[in-house]
Amino acid sequence: MIFLLVPLLFGPALLSAASKVHWQKRNLNTVQSIYNLTIYPANAKILTEGASAVPAGLFNATATGRVTPVGEFFGFDDSIEYFFGLAPLPTGQPPNGVITNATLVAFASGCAEVAASTVYLTVRALNADGSAGAYISTLKQVAFWRFDKSGAVLQYDAWIPSLDPFALLTHGFDVYTPAGMNATIQAVCAQQALTCVGANTVYDGVDDCVTTLTDKAFGRFDEAWGDNVVCRSIHVLLTKIRPEVHCPHVGPTGGGKCIDVSYNDVYFNDQFLFGSPLGEPFHCSSDE
């Protein structure tokens, strides 16, 4: 009789424990898979092929998120472009860095729908033969995630600390000197001239772009969200994927992305961004 009672007494607990292991493993796998796609050359494939190169089940079609200090992202395309389109590609010039490893140094998932993580993205020089070379730096990202019932990311709120020193190391020069600022403006204007063409043209040539951006605030990578050059240096990378969407962001007006914003509004607008009151989006709503 005792053996007959065991399933009755402990069955629900055993099932609950098994379910917990399942969604913890599932959520960990989703987050690790996302960061693995920032590793070169996986990110290059997505930059070339767009959404079709992203494996199913990682992001919900309506995924939205905030990435401090870069901006807000709405929908599947916005989300994958941030995570994968902004991962560094080889430039052929020193330091020629790419992400070579994505290590989740912290991960916790207290329920099926919410998780938190910290990742270290290692950047190394890319050797001529395609192998990883000298260590350059590490990018850290702390993130909170909300998943839909199938395990795809529905919402995210991420933070990249100390982006300024990281940018200086990966650029290979001090972008905040007069020469560095000019080099950055020249690079942005040259790139947009290649990708923002035809109906997507936003400047009357490279000279017009240089003149316009020279009159803008330069900005900082630690606060890239604004009507400045730094913001445009980020968004110009995405013009390779969807020029019709991102070329306006690089243009004179900032296209609704590279615009001056109110700190009190955009960093705490959880109701608008996530559809939940401030402080609620990444709380567990069940005891699974």
N, C-alpha and C positions, 0 to 999 in steps of 0.2 A: 504493500500500500504506500509506503514512503516514496518509492520510486515513481509511483503514479502521481504523487502530489508535487514532485519537483517541477514539472513543466507548468503546473498551475500556479505555483508560488513564485517561480523565478522566470517564467517565460516572457512576460512583458519587459522585465528588466534586461534580459538577455537580448531581446529584440531591439530595445532602445539603445543599448550599448553598441550593437552591430550597426544600427542606423547612424549613430554618432560617428563611428569610425568611417563609415561610407562617405558622409558629407564632408568630414574633415579632410579626408584624402582627396575627394573630388575638388573641393575648393583650393586646396594646396596645389593640385595638378593644374587647375585653371590659371592661377596666378603665376606659377612657375613657367607654364607654357607661354603666357603673354610676354614675360620678360625674356624668355629664350629667343623669341622672335626679334628682339632688339640686337641680337648678336649677328655680326657680319659673317656670311653674306645673306642670311635669312632676311634681314631688313631691306637689302637691296632688291630682292625679288618682289617684296611688297611695294616698294617705291616704284618699281617698273610696271607691275601688273595691277596694283591697286587692291580693292576689296576682294577680288576673286582669289588672291593668293593667301588670304587669311583663313585658317582652318575654321570649320563650323564649330559653334558651341562656346567660343571664347567671349564674345560680346553680344548682348541682346541688340536687336535692331533699333531700339529706342534708347540705348545707353547714353547717359549724360554724366558729366563730371567736371570737377574743378581741379586744376593743377597749379598750385602756387609755386612760383610767381609768374606763370605763363598765361593763364586765362581759363575760360570755360569752353566746354566742348559738348555739342548737341548731336546725338544720333550716332549710328554705327560708323559712318565714314569719318566724321570728325574725330571720334575716339581712336580708331585704328591709325589715323594719320598722325595724331599726337604721339602715340606709343611707338609706332614703327617708322613713320616718315621723318621724325626728327632725330632718330638714332644716327650717329655719325657714319659717314661713308668715307672711303679713302679719297684723298685729294691729290695725291702724287707729290705733295710738298710737305716738308717737315712741319709738325710732328706726324702727320698722316695716320691719325689715330682712329681706331674702330673699337667697338665693344667686343671683347673676346670671351667674357664670362659673366653670368648673372647668378649671383649667390644670394638666396634668401637667408639672411642671417637671423631673421625673426619672423614667426608666423603663428597666428592664433585664430581659431574659429570657434567661437562659443555657441554658435547655433548654425543651422543650415543656411541661413540667408546672409550672414555677416562674417567678415574676416578682417584682420589687420596684418600688415606685413611691413618689413623693412628689407630692401634689396640693396646690394652693392653691385654696381655695374662696372666691371674692370675695363679700362681703356688702355690698349697697347698699340704701339706702332705696327703697321702692316708692312712686312718685308716684301721685297720684289717677287719672291716665290709664293706669296700668299700666306705664309706662316706668320704667327704672332711674334712680334719683336719686343723692343724695350718697353717697359712699363711707363705709362704717362701719368695716369691719375685714376681715381675712382669716383663715380657719381653715385650718390646716395639718394634713395627715394623712400619716403614713408607714406603708406597709403592705407585707407580704409575702403572696403569693398562691400557692396550689396549685390547678391546674386538672385536671379529669377529662379523659378521652381525647377528648371532644367539644369541649373548650375552655371549659366552664362552671366557675365557681369552686367548688371543693370544700372548701377551707380558707383561712382568712385570719387574720393576726395584725397588727393595726393599732394605731397609737399617735397620740394627739392631744396634742401638747405645748402648754403654756401655755394650758390651757382656762379658767383663772380670769380672766385679763385679757380674753380674748375674750368670756366670759359677761358681764362688767361692761359692755363696750362695746355688746353686742347687747341687753342688758336696758334700757339707758338710765339705770340707777340702780345704786348700790352695794348689792348684795344682802346684804352682810355687816354693814351697820349694823342697829341694832334695827328701824328703820322698813323697811329693805329685807327683812329676814328676815320681818317680819310681812306685808309685801306679798306675798312669795313663798308663804307659808303660805296666805294668803287666796286667792291665785290657784289653787293646787293644790286646795284644798278646794272652791272654786266649780266648777272644771272637773270634778272627779270626781263632784260632785253631778249634773252633766248627763249624764255617760256611764256612771257606775256605778249603774245603777238596776235595779229588779226583783231577779232572781236574782243580779245582780252587785253588789248593794249591799254596801259594806264599812264604812260609818259610819252612825250614827243621826243623820244630818243634818250640815249644814255646821258647826254649833257643836261637835259631837262631834269632827269632823275637826280643827278648829282647836285644840281643847284637847289632843287626842292628839299632834298634830304639834308643838305648842309645847313639849311635854315631851320631844321627841326631840332628839338632836343635830342641828344644822343641816347640818353637813358642808361640803365644798368641792367645786367643780367639778373641781379637779385630782385629787381622789380621791372620785369620786361613788359608788363601790361601797361601800355600807354601810347600816346601819339609820338613815337620816337623811332630812332634808327634801329636800336637793339630789337624791338618788337618786329620790325620789318625784316631784320636779318634772320629771324626765326621763321617767319611766315613765308619768306621767299623760297625756302627749302620745299615747302608744300605745293608751290606752284607747279612742280614737276608732276604731281599726282592729279590735282584738279585745278588747272589754271583758271577756269571760269569762276571758281569759288575764291581762290586765294590771291589772285592777282590784285583785286581791289584792296586787299589787306596791306599790300606793299605800296599801293598807290598814294597819291597826295592826301586823301581824306582818311586813309586807314580802313575804309570799308566796313566799319562797325566792329573791327577786331583790334587794330592798332590805334586805339583812341584813348584819351584820358578818361579814367574811371574814378569813382569815389570808393575809397577803401572800405568805408562803412557799408556800402551797398553790395559790391561784388563778392566780397569774401564772407559775407554772412547772409546771402540771399537763398538760404536752403529751401524756403517755401517755393520760390520761383524755379530754382534749378532742380530740386529733387521732389517737389510736391509734398514735402513734409515740413513741419515746424522746425525751427532752429533747434539743433541738439537731438533730433529724433532719427534722422535717416540711417544712422549706423548703429542703432540699438537693436538687440535681438527682440523680436516680437513674439517668440514662442520658446518653449522649453524642450525643443527636440533634442 
